């Protein structure tokens, strides 16, 4: 944060300070940090501010953009929410998302603010009741939960006769679908309940219970769907011995040191048995087998993993487990279905791992390269904004007429503009985000017809002479040569050395220098 504040302070004091029309854009970083996540009840007033200041421009436009992702440069993935500096609205479900404000002066200078994540919370569950009759031996019966009108995503639990289905001796025949559906044959969705190879003992009352999460409704519960399941008089003849995995679940993204449960659910006749394979594709052996008394299911256990037939627990995640791949196999006598489950560690907040000068001066036709460096874990998205880039980003247009040729290397977080032109001067902004957070960084690029002259001296240190930057320390009586050099565009035509007057107080401690830049004597 310190680095960003320093850069923003620089922007307010130095952007295009030598140009006739000076434009200064400052983003109030503290406001966006304080309001990074805004939780609000549906129906309440939402008010967010494009907190910033603009100096040197008579006309400034503000645009708020809303997307389901933290930021996207693609027009079809976001919508324009407002053209006012302050966006005010009665919040409803459509206002949940990521907001970013574009500040644009009539001179063309543009800066995006950091992201504000607005979460509009609501929990409106109505109970629906239904009856379902299932034939004995029916291979796959599906119970669906009603449409859940809640935000943030609630916790869904299926119960049979009031008992969580995970706690009864049916876990390989009655399963709550979580994670990712890999089979489309049976029209299964996440949060459905599947009953496999139905038997009369599976009859009963099933409920889909929903528990609210978030800030305002946390802990509130409601039943979304209630089924009375009965056994049909007819009978399904099973002659299909194939097995098919229906869904897999990698348990989300854990942090190092946490435990994670991988799940796998399959249909088949008879009910499939399961095998789990480690990251080296070796089957977990039965040398660590004992009986689980609650359901009489075989469990494999060692220091690192624990296997309960349809699920496997990785007990303590290590850094090396990132992207580790396990396999679940569902088997019948004549069939085997295998799916890979990839374990992915949680993202880390991106951060820039290098610093650079706050400003960069160039002449028209030059090539500029901006690279802040990046350190991050997890998949990231990178966007570059600013004068000369606003059209490219907002319109998804690769052409930059009369501005230069743009090259984006998102793999290395590098922006290059070849043959840059004077109208591309301004503030360039890099935005990097992933699921863990977002960072942004600024750099001022100023394109001038001429570059200011710079001077430097080349003087070597000796036992009698010490050179520290522009300071030269000499013992009395020493002789040395100092050569002055100058640079600029155009190349400086005259280089001179001013020598203090011999009568001044400071001259008594300085060496005398001639007009050619060489020491002639000491004093």
Steps between C-alpha positions, in 0.01 A plus 500: 500500500785737580637461149164579340452811713844626407425457131164672529666789681741524211215509250344802668821698489681409183277371220583695186622788713679663208210478253274804448185307593574324826262227613532342841295190593519363854311194624413492870653161565392499867130515405526195276700308760247575775204405279664210321203275586155649559228274646149643475145366540278483196278809493742724687671803345830429330728800451857477370729788412758532224726652764756707312610850407580646159694825457567681173198382302171683443305182422522161666291190423432218746383152404423214738541150358348188655614145430467161663879473504729747680590673175469424133599705198247323278185700442272196482604392850405820679230766502506875547330565833516880522653814350494694828790546737281359780297191414186475715227237466258287701693173506358178358644172373615656173739735683726230641840503332828684451493874435779707348481869416666654194613862544560670166585863427409673177872503415483120488683411820333197659545307824301208638439480873555182702209257524209519744331165562131551579309204649124548515371249755158337501349176629153420370417130513153355444435136582370278221363152563492208257440126486724263308452134428809298405514149358713239678847474341454826311857586407497878558221697665552875537348729763541869422512786747274796417654809349691663785452875518788593729827693487776434600482130406341313793588163652279222362439180698289200398329303776308172509241485776677792668850347491782633280547245220874516564447348844298196402608166357403594144797709393577309179134478394359837611729792418481878503652624172778754558798629304482434127257282303687289244208298360206663319291192431281532809451880504678531834596838647698614802288481821281220362460178698553174308363164615675209329361147454191581702390262774193510720710606801573830323135609528432789738480878525785690338557872555735750340592738784666834432709699750583864432855635498634855479451795734129566551329159486775267621365192677141535379370168365209400283379191313494561126359162390334208673444162332301200611670207325308174461573169330316430176311178444680438170852362485807610302699212356869584519717345232752784456826429684677818389627761744505873440639778717240774534684775688834588658584758766848632584375669817588854397831680538673431833792680662822324592453296819124456461318172435288450190243236401485372143171337394390276220153360424410231245207293385511135391345162567566358741597814696863570405791463737773765500876522469715806561838561340767737627694763306730231359195308373560224755197336656475562873584165651301305756789468745346783705144364499260491793125498533296818550248388761226754419437367150726196470677654204866432432731793567863536401711722721857622522670815620411700192169373360186333628259322267128442567385324183325790319734766642864552590644741756838660445582578862754782477553681173860570404626761256611223262138381480403793279352352180552147634275252319320212669276244334170346598395170341150352523483126429243231437576141404538586132548878488732771628454878481789734591513877555792720604456751781748785513581656836561874468630727775333832568623805312725758660446873465716624210780743575756678288852387579699778340505878514591749231515874444161665537534677167649432161593763239528416131484665160252417220596182319664338801414157641390493863490192722317488834554201727413504871582133551251271671485243777184295533360152547201399292349595168496875445349755266700806395368825355686814396319834496587861437547765235570327169349178634145605586364444148676167473356377830150642487421406141706180474667670201858403421562809288651813654489757221769769527607376842740214441506123480393320817638166615369329813694211652261386773708192575778726627291804595680728253355779287692631200401785267705536184518829307316678780356842418459817702123452545573180694645692794325432828452262787531129418338265749551126545221303671559141613236290674401147591255344745706617798519870416617776271795738478563793268804710420557824311775646285509840334627509141575843352578533129670826398642633178827559687662354807644720775878514510681303768860540611735256666869480580737207471758507772677194635573450868867479602673464838483881526159553337159361602202527265149464642240581236546866410723568800880486456716496814871569452795534735685829473762502229354217291469529120223334301299536177122538483327459166145640473248337264153608392198320353161598367291520186613683304862444612623797708724731290679672787639358824662734749626474856432780743792562735433678829655844530837475673388758752193307612495310825435169332788538254759465771414133534454420130736414221524732202364377166569640154240546226597172329396307808844409635655579836798734454620559858395475858453771757 
